[in-house]
Amino acid sequence: MANKVTALRHNKIVHVIIDENMYAKEFKSNADATGFYKRAETIAHNPTEVNVASLMTDLDLGLHLTMEDLLIRKSGSFYLKGYESAPIPEELLSRMKTELDSGRSISPLVNFFKLLLLNPDTHVRKDLFKFMNHYDFPITDNGYFIGYRACKQTNSTYSAVTNFVPKEYLMLKAEGANNTSGVISIMNMAHPY
């Protein structure tokens, strides 16, 4: 049976996820890390038992990720190794520990946090996971969360939306854009029936 293989690289560290287990391997140079990452990506596209066994031989299976392998502690806060620009929120850290203690993969949570670091708003980086956890929004393997928002329909329309969206749609069509379905969806939402 073929395994699901995913590889992630950050500088000299390559993380390889095989099914639900995450492993890390640190290299002496970025070039070595890139070479191993490309090999892991090739195996991910053809995850035969032989290929996965070969990859696992090159991984130090003693590096099966634990909280100690993932985190750095600075000034009383925990940071994801290689991503020390912001501390991991307490709620997310607690959830990571719970998942690891239960033998489940934390790669969705790690990926979520990496994406969260792209948000420049410190308030969002600090509180988004708490909000998601409260409303039980799921997180995909790639780290995206699935959410929804309720909208109240009113009898008034918003000129910014009703003027901007059709104008943008016409400009995209004039430029020859093929995929304008998102604009059409917004137009339909902007004009309540």
C-alpha positions in Angstrom: 0.0 0.0 0.0 1.4 3.4 -1.0 1.9 6.0 1.7 1.0 9.7 1.5 4.3 11.7 1.5 4.6 15.5 1.9 7.8 17.5 2.2 8.5 20.9 3.6 11.8 22.8 3.6 12.9 25.8 5.6 16.5 26.8 5.1 18.6 23.7 6.1 15.8 21.7 7.7 13.5 19.4 5.7 10.3 18.1 7.3 8.9 14.9 5.7 5.4 13.8 6.6 4.7 10.1 5.9 1.1 9.4 6.4 0.5 10.9 9.9 4.1 10.9 11.1 6.4 13.9 10.7 10.2 13.7 10.6 12.9 16.3 10.4 16.4 16.2 9.0 18.8 19.1 9.3 21.6 19.5 6.6 24.9 21.3 6.7 24.0 23.4 3.6 21.0 24.8 1.9 22.0 23.0 -1.3 22.0 19.6 0.5 18.6 20.4 2.0 17.2 21.4 -1.4 18.5 18.2 -3.0 16.9 16.0 -0.3 13.7 18.1 -0.5 13.5 17.6 -4.3 14.0 13.8 -3.8 11.2 13.7 -1.2 8.9 15.6 -3.6 9.7 13.1 -6.4 8.8 10.3 -4.0 5.6 12.1 -3.0 4.5 11.9 -6.6 5.3 8.2 -6.8 5.0 6.9 -3.2 5.6 3.2 -3.9 6.7 1.0 -0.9 10.2 0.8 -2.3 10.5 4.6 -2.7 9.1 5.3 0.7 11.3 2.7 2.4 14.3 4.3 0.7 13.3 7.8 1.9 12.8 6.5 5.4 16.2 4.9 5.4 17.7 8.4 4.8 15.6 10.0 7.5 16.8 9.6 11.0 13.6 8.0 12.4 14.8 9.0 15.9 13.9 12.5 14.9 10.2 11.8 14.9 9.0 15.2 15.9 8.2 16.0 19.4 7.5 19.4 21.0 11.1 19.7 21.9 12.1 19.2 18.2 9.7 21.8 17.0 10.0 24.6 19.5 12.5 27.1 20.9 11.9 28.9 24.2 12.8 32.6 24.4 11.9 35.0 27.2 9.2 32.7 28.5 7.4 32.2 25.1 7.6 29.3 22.7 8.5 29.9 19.0 8.4 27.5 16.1 12.0 26.6 15.1 13.0 28.6 12.0 10.0 31.0 12.5 11.0 33.1 15.5 9.2 36.3 14.4 6.2 35.7 16.7 5.5 33.4 19.6 3.0 30.5 19.3 -0.3 31.5 21.0 -1.0 29.5 24.2 -4.2 27.9 22.8 -2.4 26.7 19.7 0.5 25.4 21.8 -1.8 23.5 24.1 -3.6 22.0 21.1 -0.3 20.9 19.6 0.6 19.1 22.8 -2.7 17.4 23.0 -2.4 16.2 19.4 1.1 14.9 19.9 0.2 13.2 23.2 -2.7 11.5 21.4 -0.4 10.2 18.6 -1.9 12.4 16.0 0.0 14.5 13.4 0.4 18.2 14.2 1.4 19.1 10.7 -1.9 20.8 10.0 -1.4 23.0 13.1 2.2 23.7 12.2 1.2 24.7 8.6 -1.6 26.8 10.0 0.8 28.7 12.3 3.3 29.3 9.4 0.4 30.8 7.3 -0.7 32.8 10.3 2.7 34.4 10.5 2.1 35.9 7.1 -0.6 38.1 8.7 0.9 41.5 9.7 -1.7 42.1 12.4 -0.4 41.0 15.8 -3.9 40.8 17.2 -5.0 38.3 14.5 -1.8 36.2 15.0 -2.5 36.1 18.8 -6.3 35.5 18.8 -7.3 33.8 15.6 -6.7 30.2 16.8 -8.7 31.0 20.0 -11.6 32.2 17.9 -11.4 29.2 15.6 -11.2 26.8 18.5 -14.2 28.4 20.2 -16.4 28.0 17.1 -14.8 24.6 16.2 -13.5 25.6 12.7 -11.6 22.7 11.2 -8.0 23.0 9.8 -7.0 21.3 6.6 -3.7 19.3 6.2 -2.2 22.4 4.4 -3.0 24.6 7.3 -6.0 26.4 5.9 -9.1 26.8 8.1 -12.6 26.3 6.9 -14.9 29.1 8.2 -18.1 30.8 7.4 -19.7 34.1 8.0 -23.3 35.0 8.4 -24.5 38.0 6.5 -27.6 40.0 7.2 -29.6 41.0 4.1 -30.8 44.6 4.2 -32.9 46.6 1.7 -30.1 49.0 1.2 -27.3 48.4 -1.3 -23.7 49.7 -0.9 -22.7 51.9 -3.8 -19.0 51.0 -3.2 -19.8 47.4 -4.0 -22.4 47.9 -6.6 -20.2 50.3 -8.6 -16.8 48.8 -8.0 -17.5 45.1 -8.7 -19.2 45.5 -12.1 -16.5 48.0 -13.2 -13.8 45.4 -12.2 -15.7 42.7 -14.0 -15.8 44.7 -17.2 -12.1 45.6 -16.9 -11.2 41.9 -16.5 -13.3 40.9 -19.5 -11.7 43.6 -21.6 -8.2 42.4 -20.6 -9.2 38.9 -21.7 -9.4 37.3 -18.3 -10.9 33.8 -18.4 -11.8 33.3 -14.8 -14.2 35.9 -13.6 -16.5 33.6 -11.7 -15.4 35.0 -8.3 -16.4 38.5 -9.5 -19.8 37.3 -10.7 -20.4 35.6 -7.3 -19.6 38.9 -5.6 -21.9 40.8 -8.0 -24.7 38.3 -7.1 -24.2 38.9 -3.4 -24.1 42.7 -3.9 -27.5 42.7 -5.6 -30.0 41.1 -3.2 -33.1 39.8 -5.0 
